[in-house]
Amino acid sequence: MALLGFTILVDSVFCSATLHVRRRTSAAAPKGFEDVEVQSRDGIRLAGWFARAASAQKDCVIVLHGIGDSRLGASGFASLFLDAGYSVLLPDSRAHGESGGDIVTYGLREKDDVVRWVQWAHQHECRKMFGLGESLGGAVLLEAAALDQSQFQAIVAECAYSDLRSVARDRIEQMTGLPPALGGPLILETSLVFARFAYGVDLAQGSPRESIAMLKTPVLLIHGLEDDRTPPSHSRTLKLANPAAQLWLVPGAGHVAAFATAPVEFKRRVLAWFAGHS
């Protein structure tokens, strides 16, 4: 009974922490950006910022932030792409920033949200679309690209997880200190059941690994070798699922810290990846 009670308690805490994140709201749009929005399939308002490049090439990059972040955090990449002639779209993911939604669904609904942003971009003079996703944003980008393989010319996913079960086991071990074989599987599976009945979402369906396996869109995977939140093994698994994908493992970089750790090489590799597939 004690183990059952402990498991239920951990389930409720884990689900709450996983599905509800503290919002980081954004102030006014940065100079050169305008407020934009779309409506999701389930009727919520999704907020974003958009900046047009001075270049007439009309190529655009959508940047997807990670869990608990916002478009403000993603705006650090804006000058990288604007200076290279790309217009930039920075959405707040659902249940983040100024976007609507009560819970994060780890790609189940977010992937369709990205499709709607891409459709909006094409309606606003974006000719070719490219994507950069950070952490959860990278996982969502892989799943969104698989929905319609004509959406993106090329994408980059940094520190994406390979599947939700694997990264959830990592998080449970981090939260509880229990070895994976001791409490992780029981807590994970009962948490998935809890999420399905309490929130109506089947998180077991989310699998960037399955999505990348079917992708013909060129994918560059980036992962810091010192990432202790989402281990580099996740990107290695994604690479195995799609041998055509390129993988850059960054020495000394932690979670989504490749740009901060190796800015010159990050810029060179990412811009070359997009230019080589334009």
DRENDRENPA-976073 format. One record per atom (N, C-alpha, C): x, y negated, z negated; residue in three letters. Coordinates in steps of 0.001 Angstrom, whole numbers, plus 524288, in hexadecimal, padded with zeros to 5 digits. Layout:
<atoms>
XYZALA;...
</atoms>
This chain:
<atoms>
8033A804BA80000MET;800008000080000MET;803627FB0B80000MET;807AB7FB537FCFDALA;80B207F6C87FCCFALA;80D637F59E8022CALA;80EF97F9D080500LEU;8111F7F91880A41LEU;80CFD7F6E580DE9LEU;808167F8D380D6BLEU;803D77F6F1810B5LEU;802DA7F12680FB1LEU;802BC7EFA980AA7GLY;801D77EA3580952GLY;806247E6B780B52GLY;80AFF7E89280AD7PHE;80F767E59380CBEPHE;80F2A7E4E9812A5PHE;80DAA7E92A81557THR;80D507E90281B0CTHR;809247E52B81CDATHR;8048F7E53881A47ILE;800547E1A081BB3ILE;802037DBFC81ACDILE;804B77DB128166ELEU;8068E7D5CE8154CLEU;80A677D3F681974LEU;80E2D7D75481AB7VAL;812077D5E781EACVAL;80F627D518823F2VAL;80B867D8858253DASP;808A77D7F682A2FASP;806387D29282AA2ASP;803657D0F68267ASER;800A67CBF6826B4SER;804797C76C82721SER;808C47C7AB82432VAL;80CB17C38B82462VAL;80F527C36D829BAVAL;810C57C80E82BA9PHE;813757C866830ACPHE;810057C66B8351CPHE;80AFC7C80F83523CYS;807657C6538393ECYS;8068C7C07183909CYS;805D47BE6783448SER;804F67B8CC833C0SER;809AB7B5BB835AFSER;80E557B77483413ALA;813147B4B7835B6ALA;8140C7B54983B87ALA;812677B9AC83DC6THR;813597BAC684343THR;80F987B7E2846D4THR;80AA97B7A18454ELEU;806A37B569848B5LEU;805AE7AF97847C5LEU;807077ADB384321HIS;8064B7A82D841E1HIS;80B9C7A5B1840ECHIS;80CC47A1A9843C8VAL;811C979F0084320VAL;810C87994D841AFVAL;814757972F83ED5ARG;8140E791A583D76ARG;814F278E6284254ARG;8116C78AB98433BARG;811C77878F847F6ARG;815D57833984762ARG;818DF7829584B7CARG;81C5277E1884BEBARG;819E177A6984FD9ARG;817557767084DFATHR;814AA772E185183THR;8188776F07853DATHR;8171676D1085866SER;81A847698885B46SER;81874763F785AEBSER;81BF17603585B20ALA;81A6775ABB85B49ALA;818F77595E860E8ALA;819857547586247ALA;8184E752D08679DALA;81C157556386B6BALA;81A55755F08703AALA;81D937585587443ALA;822AB7554E874EBALA;827067580A875A9PRO;82C047555387686PRO;82BC6751F587B6EPRO;82F5074E4387BC4LYS;82F7874ACB88048LYS;82FF574DF88854ELYS;82CB674CB68890FGLY;82CC774F6F88E0FGLY;82900753F988E5EGLY;826BC75595889EEPHE;822FF759DF889CFPHE;81D75757CF8892CPHE;819BB75AB488B3AGLU;8143D7597588A83GLU;8117975DF9887D9GLU;80D6075CC5884EFASP;80A33760D38827BASP;806CD7636C8869DASP;806C87689E88697VAL;8039376B9688A44VAL;800EE7700188748VAL;7FCFA772518898AGLU;7FA4D776A1886F5GLU;7F78F77A2488AE0GLU;7F6B977EFE8894DVAL;7F38B782BA88C34VAL;7F008785768884DVAL;7EC467886088A58GLN;7E8DD78B7A886FCGLN;7EA0A7913A887C8GLN;7EA5E7941888381SER;7EB8F799A6883C9SER;7E6CB79CC088587SER;7E7B27A1AB886B7ARG;7E3677A51688854ARG;7DF347A5718841AARG;7E0D57A55887F16ASP;7DD097A5BE87AD2ASP;7DB4E7A069878D7ASP;7DC5679C5587BE9GLY;7D9F27974987AE3GLY;7DCAF793AC87720GLY;7E1AB794AD875D5ILE;7E4577911987254ILE;7E79678D2E87578ILE;7E87D788AE87319ARG;7EB9B784968759AARG;7F15B785B8874BDARG;7F45C785B1878FCLEU;7F9FD78675878BCLEU;7FC9F7815E87A4CLEU;8000D77F65876E2ALA;8027F77A4F877AEALA;8081577AE9879A8ALA;809D47772487CAEGLY;80F2B7774B87EA1GLY;81119771EC88025GLY;81619771A58817ATRP;8188576CF4883AATRP;81AA876E438890CTRP;81A8376A6A88C84PHE;81C8A76B2D891D4PHE;81FA17666989373PHE;824447675F895BBALA;827877631F897C8ALA;829007646189D5DALA;82856760958A0CFARG;829BF7613E8A650ARG;82F6875F968A72FARG;83237762C88A9FEALA;8379E761798AB48ALA;837BC75D518AF8CALA;83C0775A7C8AFB7ALA;83C99756898B3CDALA;83D537590F8B925ALA;83F3D75DDD8B92BSER;84023760AE8BE0FSER;83B06761BD8C0DCSER;83B527620C8C608ALA;836AC763278C925ALA;835FE768FE8CA37ALA;8393A76C588C7BEGLN;83900771E88C913GLN;8341F774A08C6FFGLN;8319D772578C2F6LYS;82CB0774558C0DALYS;82D13779DE8BEB4LYS;8318A77B3A8BC8AASP;832247802A8B9B9ASP;8318F77F0A8B3EAASP;82F32782AB8B108CYS;82DDB781B48AB96CYS;82F99786378A812CYS;830B2784E98A32EVAL;83214788C789F3EVAL;82E497884B89AB1VAL;82BF978CA189924ILE;828DB78CD689468ILE;82C4078F208901BILE;82C6678C8688B93VAL;82F9278E478872EVAL;82BF178FF3882C9VAL;82C61794DD88124LEU;829007971387D14LEU;82C087979D87800LEU;82A1579534873EAHIS;82CB77953F86ED7HIS;82BBA79A5C86BE9HIS;82E7D79AFA86791GLY;82E0679FB086470GLY;82A0679F3A86019GLY;829A47A34F85CEBILE;825D67A38F858AFILE;826DE79F38854BAILE;822BF79C8485329GLY;8232B7987184F40GLY;8257B7935F8512EGLY;826A37930185633ASP;828E878E458586BASP;824A878B5785B6CASP;82627787BD85EB8SER;8226D784BD861CBSER;82521782A1866A2SER;8223377FD8869D2ARG;8246A77D7186E84ARG;828B17798A86D20ARG;8285E7774C8685ELEU;82C7A773B2866C0LEU;831B97767A86667LEU;831B277B3A86432GLY;8367E77E48863EDGLY;8388077FB886952GLY;834DF780F986CDFALA;83664782708722CALA;8385577DCE87555ALA;83718779138739CSER;838917746E8769ASER;83E78773A0876D7SER;8415E7767087383GLY;8470977617873BEGLY;8494D77803878E3GLY;8464877B2287BBFPHE;8481577D0D880D5PHE;8469C7795B88548PHE;8436C775698842FALA;8412B772398885AALA;8454F76F9488BB9ALA;8492476D098893ESER;84D0676A2B88C50SER;8504676DCB88FBBSER;85120772A188DE7LEU;8540A7767489100LEU;851817773389652LEU;84C54777A989652PHE;84990778B789B35PHE;8483C773BA89E34PHE;846C076F9689B6ELEU;8458A76AAE89E17LEU;84A48768998A106LEU;84ED9768ED89E8EASP;853A57670D8A115ASP;8550076A468A5EAASP;8532076F248A604ALA;8542D772848AA85ALA;84FEA7721E8AEAFALA;84C1976EAE8ADC5GLY;8481576DCB8B1B8GLY;84311770D08B108GLY;842727737F8AC99TYR;83DA9776678AB95TYR;839EA7732F8A83BTYR;834EA773388A9A0SER;830FA771398A60BSER;830587752C8A1A0SER;82E967735689D13VAL;82E88776A98986DVAL;82927776A9895DCVAL;8273577B5D894B6LEU;8224177C1889205LEU;8235677EB188CC2LEU;8218C77C2A88889LEU;8227F77E1488339LEU;81D4477EF38807CLEU;81B32783B388082PRO;8163F784A987DD2PRO;817087862487811PRO;81330784BE874E3ASP;812C6786FA86FA7ASP;80FE578C2687035ASP;8123A7905686E55SER;80F967955E86E74SER;80ABC7953D86AF9SER;80706798A086C0DARG;80244798C5868D4ARG;803B8799A686315ARG;800AF7972285FAEALA;801897975385A04ALA;806A3794B985869ALA;808D57918685BDDHIS;80D9B78E9285AD5HIS;80CC5788E185C66HIS;80F8D7855B859C9GLY;80F7A77FE985B59GLY;809FF77DB485BB6GLY;808CD77B3286025GLU;803B2778B9860EFGLU;7FFD877C34863DAGLU;8016B780F386536SER;7FDDA78480867F2SER;7F9FC786F886424SER;7F5827887D86632GLY;7F19578B13862FFGLY;7F2F5790C68620DGLY;7EF707936D85F5BGLY;7F041798E985E17GLY;7F1E97999685874GLY;7EFF079DB485602ASP;7F10D79EA685079ASP;7F5757A28584F9BASP;7F6427A6088535BILE;7FA277AA2085287ILE;7FDB57AAB785747ILE;802677AC9085633VAL;806207AE0B85A49VAL;804EF7B3AB85BD9VAL;804B97B4C7860E3THR;803697BA1A8629DTHR;807EB7BCC78657ATHR;80C897BA808654ETYR;811537BCFC8673FTYR;810EA7BEF086CDDTYR;80ED27BB8587023GLY;80E987BCA7875B2GLY;809567BE7F877A8GLY;806147C0A487440LEU;801107C2BB875FDLEU;7FDD37BE84878A6LEU;7FD867B9EF8764DARG;7FAB67B58B8789DARG;7FE6D7B17387ACEARG;803057B10C8788AGLU;806C37AD0F87A3EGLU;8087D7ADC187FE8GLU;808D17B29F881BALYS;80AA57B36E88719LYS;806D97B10188B01LYS;801C77B15F889F3ASP;7FDF77AEE288D6AASP;7FE2F7A8F788CDEASP;7FF5F7A71288825ASP;800057A16588772ASP;8045679F5888B01ASP;808A77A24988B6AVAL;80CFF7A0AB88EBEVAL;80B547A08D8947BVAL;808597A4698961AVAL;806577A47C89B79VAL;8033279F8F89C91VAL;8001079DEB898CEARG;7FCE57993489989ARG;800477944B899D9ARG;8048479430896DFTRP;8082578FCC89745TRP;80AC778FBA89CA1TRP;80C357944389E9BVAL;80EA77947F8A3C5VAL;80AD0792AC8A7F7VAL;805EE7943A8A77DGLN;801F3792738AB2DGLN;8016B78C838AAECGLN;8017478A668A62FTRP;80130784B38A58CTRP;805D97821F8A83CTRP;80A77784528A775ALA;80F327820D8A9BDALA;80EEC781F78AFADALA;80CFD786288B201HIS;80C837864F8B7B5HIS;808A0782398B9ABHIS;804BB781158B678GLN;800DE77D1A8B7F2GLN;802F9777958B735GLN;8077F7772F8B49CHIS;809CC7720C8B39BHIS;80F44771B88B5FEHIS;80F8A773448BAE9GLU;8140B772718BE4AGLU;818C5775E88BD37GLU;81832779D78B9F0CYS;81C8477D858B930CYS;81C5E781898BD94CYS;8208C781C58C098ARG;820BC785548C50AARG;822A478AB78C358ARG;8273178AD88C0E5LYS;8295B78FC58BEF5LYS;829C978F828B90CLYS;8289A793ED8B66BMET;828A4794158B0BBMET;82CFB7979E8AEB7MET;82F84795BB8AAADPHE;83371798BB8A7D9PHE;831E97989E8A214PHE;8340179C4689F03GLY;8329479C748998AGLY;8371E79DAE895FFGLY;8371479B2489161LEU;83AC679C5188D2FLEU;8379279D4D88849LEU;8385C7A1D8885D0GLY;835937A31988105GLY;839517A46387CA9GLY;838357A25987802GLU;83B757A32987372GLU;838BA7A6C186F91GLU;83B397AB2086E1BSER;8392F7AEB486A28SER;833B97B0A186BC9SER;82FB27AF73868AALEU;82A637B0F986A2BLEU;8290F7AED486F89LEU;82ACB7AA08870A1GLY;829CE7A7C1875C4GLY;82C337AAE887A22GLY;830B47AD4987926GLY;8331C7B0A387D0FGLY;82FFD7B59887DF7GLY;82E0B7B7E6879C3ALA;82AD07BC9D87A3AALA;825C87BB6A87D28ALA;823537B70A87BCBVAL;81E7E7B57487E70VAL;81F8A7B46188438VAL;823EF7B1DF88565LEU;8253D7B0B288AD5LEU;825BB7B5A688E12LEU;828357B9AF88BECLEU;828B47BEAA88EB3LEU;823597C10688FC8LEU;81FE87C0D588BE6GLU;81AAE7C31288C9BGLU;817707BFDF8906DGLU;817EF7BAB88902EALA;815007B75A893C2ALA;816CB7B8278995FALA;81BF07B89889A26ALA;81E017B95789F6CALA;81C147BE668A1D5ALA;81B257C24D89E91ALA;819457C7548A08CALA;813827C72E8A21BALA;8109E7C35C8A021LEU;80B0C7C2F98A187LEU;80A587C1978A740LEU;80DB17BE168A921ASP;80D767BC688AE99ASP;8130A7BB528B055ASP;8152E7BED98B368GLN;81AB87BE848B4A8GLN;81BF97BA5B8B8BDGLN;818027B7848BA69SER;818F77B3308BE05SER;819A07AE048BB1ASER;819297AE128B5E7GLN;8193D7A92E8B2E8GLN;81E957A6928B2B6GLN;822A37A9A68B1B8PHE;827C67A77D8B099PHE;82BD17A91B8B4ABPHE;82F4A7A5778B5D7GLN;833C67A6BD8B928GLN;837D17A9D18B606GLN;8388E7A84C8B115ALA;83C497AAE48AD9BALA;83B1A7A9278A811ALA;83C877AC5F8A43DILE;83B897AB0E89EC8ILE;840527AC6889B71ILE;8408B7A9DD896E2VAL;844A47AAD889305VAL;842017ABD288DCEVAL;843657B01788B2FALA;841357B15988613ALA;845A27B1EB88229ALA;845AA7AE8D87E31GLU;849BA7AEBE87A30GLU;847A97B12087529GLU;84A567B51A87338CYS;849107B7A386E36CYS;843777B9A886E15CYS;841927BBA78727EALA;83C677BE08872A3ALA;83C927C36187009ALA;8383B7C4F586DC1TYR;837E37CA3E86B96TYR;835FC7CE0186FC8TYR;837637D2E986F3ESER;836107D6C68733ESER;8307D7D8BC872BASER;82EAB7D97D86DFBASP;829347DAD986D07ASP;827EF7D97086771ASP;822E67D8A58666FLEU;821497D69086165LEU;822517DA6785CF4LEU;821B57DF6885DFDARG;822AE7E33E859DEARG;828567E2FD857F7ARG;82BF47E29D85BADSER;831787E28C85A3ASER;832D97DDB08571BSER;8311D7D91E858E5VAL;8327D7D45E85617VAL;82F927D40D850E8VAL;82AD57D647850AFALA;827FC7D65D84BB7ALA;82AD37D9AA847B3ALA;82D197DE0B84969ARG;8302A7E137845C4ARG;834CC7DE20843ADARG;837437DB1584721ASP;83B937D7C584563ASP;839B37D3DF8414CASP;8352B7D16384241ARG;833267CD6F83EA6ARG;831967CFDA8396FARG;82F397D47C8398DILE;82D9E7D707834AFILE;8325D7D8498315DILE;8366D7DA2D833DAGLU;83B397DB59830FDGLU;83D807D65C82E9EGLU;83D337D2018318AGLN;83F307CD0B82F8FGLN;83BEA7CB0A82AFDGLN;836A97CBDF82B51MET;833217C9F382742MET;8336D7CD2B82243MET;833A77D265822DETHR;8332E7D5D881E57THR;838597D7E381C56THR;83C507D7E181FAFGLY;841477DA3781E34GLY;841447E01A81E71GLY;83CDF7E26582032LEU;83C827E80C82089LEU;83F2B7EA088257DLEU;841FD7EE5F8252BPRO;844267F0B9829EAPRO;83FBA7F22282DA6PRO;840937F1D1832CBPRO;83C747F2DF8369FPRO;839B07F80F835C2PRO;83C917FC218343CALA;83A308014D833B0ALA;836F6801D482EBFALA;8379E7FE3982B04LEU;835017FED182600LEU;82F847FC90825FDLEU;82EF87F78A82747GLY;829D17F52882711GLY;828027F2BD82C1EGLY;82BA97F1BB82FAFGLY;82A647EEED83477GLY;826167F13F837C3GLY;826717F64783944PRO;822777F87F83CB9PRO;81CF97F83F83A73PRO;81C627F97983568LEU;817357F954832FBLEU;815197F3CA832DBLEU;8184B7F01883122ILE;816967EAA8830E3ILE;815457E89483650ILE;818817E9E683A2ALEU;8179C7E81183F7BLEU;812727EA06841A0LEU;8119C7EF118416BGLU;80CEF7F14C843D3GLU;807F87EF8084112GLU;808187EF3E83BDDTHR;8036A7ED678391ATHR;802957E794839FATHR;806D17E4A183ABCSER;806487DF1083BF6SER;803B97DE488414DSER;805227E19484514LEU;802B97E13D84A40LEU;7FCEC7E262849F7LEU;7FB807E63B846D1VAL;7F5EC7E7738460EVAL;7F32E7E2E084366VAL;7F5BD7E0AC83F70PHE;7F3957DC3783C97PHE;7F29B7D7A884050PHE;7F65B7D68B843B1ALA;7F5CD7D2338475BALA;7F1517D31C84B2CALA;7F0AE7D80484CD5ARG;7EC877D93B85091ARG;7E71F7D87184E2FARG;7E6747DA238494APHE;7E1517D9C9846E4PHE;7E0507D47884465PHE;7E4537D2048423BALA;7E3957CCFF83F9BALA;7E3837C86B84369ALA;7E6847C8E4847B9TYR;7E70E7C47A84B4DTYR;7E56F7C5BB850E7TYR;7E4497CA978520AGLY;7E2837CC0085741GLY;7E6B27CBFE85B69GLY;7EBA27CCB8859E2VAL;7EFE17CCD885DB1VAL;7F2E37D1F485D32VAL;7F3DD7D46986193ASP;7F6DC7D943861A5ASP;7FC7A7D7F386320ASP;7FF9E7D6BE85F30LEU;804F27D4FE86026LEU;8085F7D93E86280LEU;806B07DE1E8621DALA;809C97E2638644DALA;80A157E21D86A3EALA;806AE7DEFA86CA5GLN;806B07DE9587257GLN;80B247DB3987470GLN;80D6B7D80287118GLY;811717D475872F0GLY;8169D7D734873E3GLY;8188D7D71B878B3SER;81D7A7D9BB879DCSER;820697D6FC87E40SER;823DF7D35987CFAPRO;827357D101880FDPRO;82A6D7D513883F1PRO;82BD77D95188154ARG;82EDB7DD72883EFARG;82BC47DFBC88876ARG;826C87E0CE887B5GLU;8238E7E2DD88BF7GLU;822E17DEC689040GLU;822797D9D288EB8SER;821CD7D5AA89295SER;826A27D4FF895F2SER;82B327D4C889380ILE;82FF07D3EE8968DILE;8311D7D88D89A17ILE;82F5F7DD2F89886ALA;8305A7E1D689BB4ALA;82DBB7E1778A108ALA;829767DE9B8A15DMET;8269D7DE258A657MET;827D67D9178A93FMET;82B157D5C18A6E2LEU;82C207D0A48A93CLEU;82FDB7D0F28ADD9LEU;82E6B7CE428B1FELYS;831F87CD518B65CLYS;8341F7C7BF8B61ALYS;831C07C4768B2CFTHR;833B27BF308B1EFTHR;839237BF808AF80THR;83CF07BC9A8B183PRO;842327BCB48AF39PRO;842257BAEA8A983PRO;8449E7BDF68A612VAL;844A07BCDA8A074VAL;84A397BC8389E7CVAL;84B687B84589BC1LEU;8504C7B7C0898E5LEU;84F127B8298931CLEU;851557BC0489080LEU;850B17BCC488AE6LEU;8556B7BA708881DLEU;8546F7B784883F0ILE;8589E7B530880CCILE;857C67B6CA87B22ILE;85BEB7B85987888HIS;85B557B9D287304HIS;860687B8CA87014HIS;85FEA7B64E86B8CGLY;8646A7B56A86836GLY;866067BA628656BGLY;86B067BB8086568LEU;86CEE7C044862E1LEU;86C947BFF785CF2LEU;86BCE7BB4485AC9GLU;86B3B7BAA985523GLU;8658F7B9D38538FGLU;861F67BB35856F4ASP;85C607BA97855C0ASP;85AC97BE95851A1ASP;859567BCB884CEDASP;857B57C040848C8ASP;851D17C04A84801ASP;84EFB7BDAD84B76ARG;8493D7BDD084B43ARG;8470D7C19F84F46ARG;848BF7C10885410THR;8474F7C4AD8583ATHR;84C6D7C6CE85A63THR;84E177CB5F858B1PRO;853457CD5B85A1APRO;854187CDAF86001PRO;858EE7CD32861C7PRO;85A217CD7A86765PRO;8585A7D290869F5PRO;8577C7D699866DCSER;8559D7DB8D8690DSER;850837DAE086C0ASER;84D627D6E486A98HIS;848747D5FC86D63HIS;849797D47587310HIS;84D197D0E3873EESER;84E507CF5887953SER;851067D3BC87C47SER;8541F7D6D58798DARG;856857DB5987C1CARG;852427DF2E87DE9ARG;84E377DFE787AB0THR;849D77E35087C25THR;846F77E11B880D6THR;8462C7DBFC880F0LEU;8438F7D98088569LEU;846C67DA2C88A62LEU;84BD37D9BB889E9LYS;84F4F7DA7588E62LYS;84EF77E00E89075LYS;84EBE7E3DC88CE9LEU;84E407E95488E8CLEU;849177EA468915FLEU;845037E77E88FBCALA;83FE87E82189232ALA;83FC47E5E3897B1ALA;843307E215898C4ASN;843787DFB189DEEASN;849357DEB189F37ASN;84BE17E2828A183PRO;851787E1F28A29BPRO;852CD7DD438A60APRO;84F077DB408A8FFALA;850107D6B58AC4FALA;8509A7D1B58A926ALA;84E9D7D1B28A459ALA;84F1F7CD168A108ALA;854D87CC3F89F8FALA;8564C7C75889ED9GLN;85B887C60689D1CGLN;85B707C5008973DGLN;85F937C69C89483LEU;85FD97C5EA88ED2LEU;864DD7C30C88D66LEU;8643E7BEB888A93TRP;868AA7BBD48887BTRP;868747BC1B8828ETRP;86C277BED688037LEU;86CA47BF3387A8CLEU;8708A7BB11878CDLEU;86EE47B7B48753CVAL;871F07B308873ECVAL;874CC7B3C886EC0VAL;879E77B43986ECEPRO;87CE57B4D4869EEPRO;87C167B02D86644PRO;87B547B15186149GLY;87AE07AD3585D60GLY;875A37AA9085CFEGLY;871F57ABD486071ALA;86CE07A93A86079ALA;868F17AC3685D2CALA;866057A95A859FDGLY;861C27AB9A85702GLY;85CB87AB8285A21GLY;8584F7ABAD85760HIS;853347ABE5859F8HIS;852337A6D785CFCHIS;851007A757861FAVAL;84FFF7A30B865A9VAL;853FC79EA186513VAL;858E97A00F86483ALA;85D0379C29863B8ALA;8611179C388680FALA;85FD779E8F86C7DALA;863A879ED3870C0ALA;8650679961872C8ALA;86121796018735EPHE;8620E790C287569PHE;8657378D9F871A8PHE;8645978E2986C8BALA;8676B78B55868A5ALA;86CF278D7F8682FALA;86D8A7929A86911THR;8729B7952286868THR;876187947B86D33THR;873C579500871CCALA;876D6794B8876A8ALA;873EA7915E87AA5ALA;8737678C418799BPRO;87034788E487CF4PRO;871E6788A4882A5PRO;876EB7886088393VAL;878CF787F1888FAVAL;877A178CEB88BFFVAL;878A67916D8899FGLU;877AD7966888C45GLU;871D97976C88CD7GLU;86ECA795E6888DDPHE;869197967A8892EPHE;867067936088DD6PHE;8689B78E8088E2FLYS;866D378B378927DLYS;8686B78D88897B5LYS;86D4478F358981AARG;86F2E7915F89D08ARG;86C137962989E97ARG;86B4E799C989AF5ARG;868B179EB489C3CARG;862E379DF489D7FARG;8603779ADF89A5BVAL;85A9379A3C89B22VAL;85968797448A02BVAL;85C22792EF8A111LEU;85B2A78FF08A5D9LEU;85CC7793038AAB8LEU;86102796018AA5DALA;8629C799428AEBEALA;85E9A79D918AFC7ALA;85C5579F9F8ABA3TRP;858567A3B68AC3CTRP;853917A1968AF27TRP;851D079CFC8AD9DPHE;84D5D79AAF8B03DPHE;84EB47992F8B5DFPHE;8531F7969B8B69AALA;854A5794EA8BBE1ALA;8557E7998C8BF77ALA;8577279DDA8BD60GLY;8586D7A2788C09EGLY;853887A5578C23FGLY;84F1D7A3F68BFD9HIS;84A2B7A69F8C127HIS;845F57A2B18C2C3HIS;847B079E538C4DASER;843E979A468C673SER;8425379AB58CC25SER;
</atoms>
